[in-house]
């Protein structure tokens, strides 16, 4: 496991999981959102985004987190493993709500020049909460079909159904081999 893609619906904890996994396997963490967003929530143009991602994927070992369809083939054709954080609806919703409120309260800059606000997250068509409700079930269906159809047969697919299972899986990676 040297080149890993971490996927899941909004609020599943992809970035945090990817950071921890990258540290555990001594790999570079690549966050698709970091490559995508410019200040004031402006999206980077597709050509520049693809060039940045292609360059990042040149690393020998990496963990990519994110779900963009435009990058899926590029990432998955170069990956050896996909980890799907396939958590229940209310787990993701709770995580997303708590994270959003914390970021608004703390005025966290998510990307350079990008902050969430109460107005944009609760009263806007660009709300991540709205995005979550629009995409949760569709994402689950889409990933299930992709993995069942084996569109990328070279990939090892690991499905983690609960946060506890993900924590245990990561912990098992970092346990030292017994000395014989």
C-alpha positions in Angstrom: 0.0 0.0 0.0 2.0 3.0 -1.3 -0.5 5.0 -3.3 -3.9 5.3 -1.7 -7.1 7.2 -2.5 -9.4 8.0 0.4 -13.0 8.6 -0.5 -16.3 9.1 1.3 -19.2 11.5 1.5 -18.9 15.1 2.8 -18.3 15.0 6.5 -16.8 11.5 6.7 -13.4 12.7 7.8 -11.5 12.0 4.6 -8.8 14.6 5.2 -8.1 13.7 8.8 -8.0 10.0 7.9 -5.7 10.6 5.0 -3.3 12.7 7.1 -3.1 9.9 9.7 -2.7 7.2 7.1 0.0 9.2 5.3 1.9 9.5 8.5 1.5 5.8 9.3 2.9 4.7 5.9 5.4 7.5 5.5 3.7 9.0 2.5 2.8 12.5 1.2 -0.8 13.6 1.9 -2.5 15.2 -1.1 -5.8 17.0 -0.5 -7.8 17.6 -3.7 -9.6 20.5 -2.1 -6.2 22.2 -1.4 -5.4 21.9 -5.1 -8.9 23.0 -6.2 -9.6 26.2 -4.2 -8.2 29.7 -4.6 -8.9 32.6 -2.3 -12.6 33.7 -1.9 -13.8 30.2 -2.9 -12.8 30.6 -6.5 -12.1 27.3 -8.3 -8.8 26.8 -10.0 -9.3 26.2 -13.8 -9.3 22.5 -14.9 -6.0 22.6 -16.7 -4.1 24.1 -13.8 -5.8 21.8 -11.3 -4.9 18.7 -13.4 -1.3 19.9 -13.8 -0.9 20.4 -10.0 -2.5 16.9 -9.3 -0.3 15.2 -12.0 2.8 16.7 -10.4 1.7 15.7 -6.9 1.1 12.1 -8.1 4.7 11.8 -9.1 5.6 11.2 -5.5 6.6 7.6 -4.8 4.2 7.2 -1.9 1.0 9.3 -1.4 -2.4 9.3 0.1 -5.0 11.4 -1.8 -8.3 12.4 -0.2 -11.3 13.7 -2.2 -14.1 12.7 -4.5 -13.9 14.9 -7.6 -15.1 13.0 -10.7 -12.7 14.9 -12.9 -9.7 13.6 -11.0 -10.9 10.1 -10.2 -9.4 8.4 -13.3 -6.1 10.1 -12.9 -5.8 9.2 -9.2 -7.2 5.7 -9.4 -5.2 4.7 -12.4 -2.1 5.5 -10.3 -3.3 4.2 -7.0 -3.0 0.7 -5.6 -5.6 1.0 -2.9 -8.9 2.9 -2.4 -10.3 3.3 1.1 -14.0 4.1 1.3 -15.2 5.7 4.5 -18.7 4.4 4.1 -20.2 5.8 7.3 -23.9 6.0 8.2 -25.9 9.1 7.3 -26.2 10.5 10.8 -22.5 9.9 11.6 -21.5 12.1 8.6 -24.2 14.7 9.2 -23.2 15.1 12.9 -19.6 15.4 12.0 -20.3 17.9 9.3 -22.5 20.0 11.6 -19.9 20.0 14.4 -17.1 20.8 12.1 -19.0 23.6 10.4 -20.0 25.2 13.7 -16.5 24.9 15.0 -15.0 26.5 11.9 -17.5 29.4 11.9 -16.9 30.0 15.6 -13.1 29.9 15.4 -13.0 31.8 12.0 -10.9 29.0 10.7 -9.3 29.6 7.3 -9.8 26.3 5.5 -7.7 27.3 2.5 -5.9 30.6 1.9 -8.5 33.2 1.8 -11.4 30.8 2.4 -13.6 30.8 5.5 -17.0 29.4 6.2 -19.7 31.7 7.6 -23.0 31.2 9.2 -24.7 32.8 6.2 -22.9 30.7 3.5 -23.3 27.4 5.4 -26.9 27.8 6.5 -28.5 30.2 4.0 -26.8 29.7 0.7 -27.0 27.4 -2.3 -23.2 26.9 -1.9 -23.7 25.4 1.6 -21.7 22.2 2.4 -24.8 21.1 4.4 -27.0 21.4 1.3 -24.3 19.6 -0.7 -24.3 16.8 1.8 -28.0 16.3 1.5 -27.8 16.4 -2.3 -25.0 13.9 -2.6 -24.9 11.5 0.3 -27.1 8.7 -1.2 -25.8 9.3 -4.7 -22.2 8.9 -3.6 -22.9 5.7 -1.7 -24.6 4.2 -4.8 -21.9 5.5 -7.1 -19.1 3.9 -5.1 -20.9 0.7 -4.6 -21.4 0.4 -8.4 -17.9 1.4 -9.2 -16.4 -1.3 -6.9 -18.9 -4.0 -7.9 -18.3 -3.4 -11.6 -14.5 -3.4 -11.0 -13.9 -0.5 -13.4 -10.5 -0.3 -11.8 -9.6 -4.0 -11.3 -6.1 -3.3 -10.1 -7.3 -1.5 -7.0 -7.4 -3.1 -3.6 -10.7 -1.7 -2.1 -11.1 -1.4 1.7 -14.5 -0.4 3.0 -14.7 1.0 6.5 -18.2 1.2 7.8 -17.8 3.0 11.1 -15.3 5.5 12.6 -14.3 2.9 15.3 -13.4 0.5 12.5 -11.3 3.2 10.8 -9.5 3.9 14.1 -8.8 0.2 14.7 -7.6 -0.2 11.1 -5.2 2.7 11.4 -4.0 1.5 14.8 -3.2 -1.9 13.4 -1.0 -0.3 10.7 1.2 1.4 13.3 1.6 -1.6 15.6 5.1 -2.9 15.6 5.8 -6.4 14.4 6.7 -8.7 17.2 10.3 -9.6 17.5 10.9 -13.3 17.3 
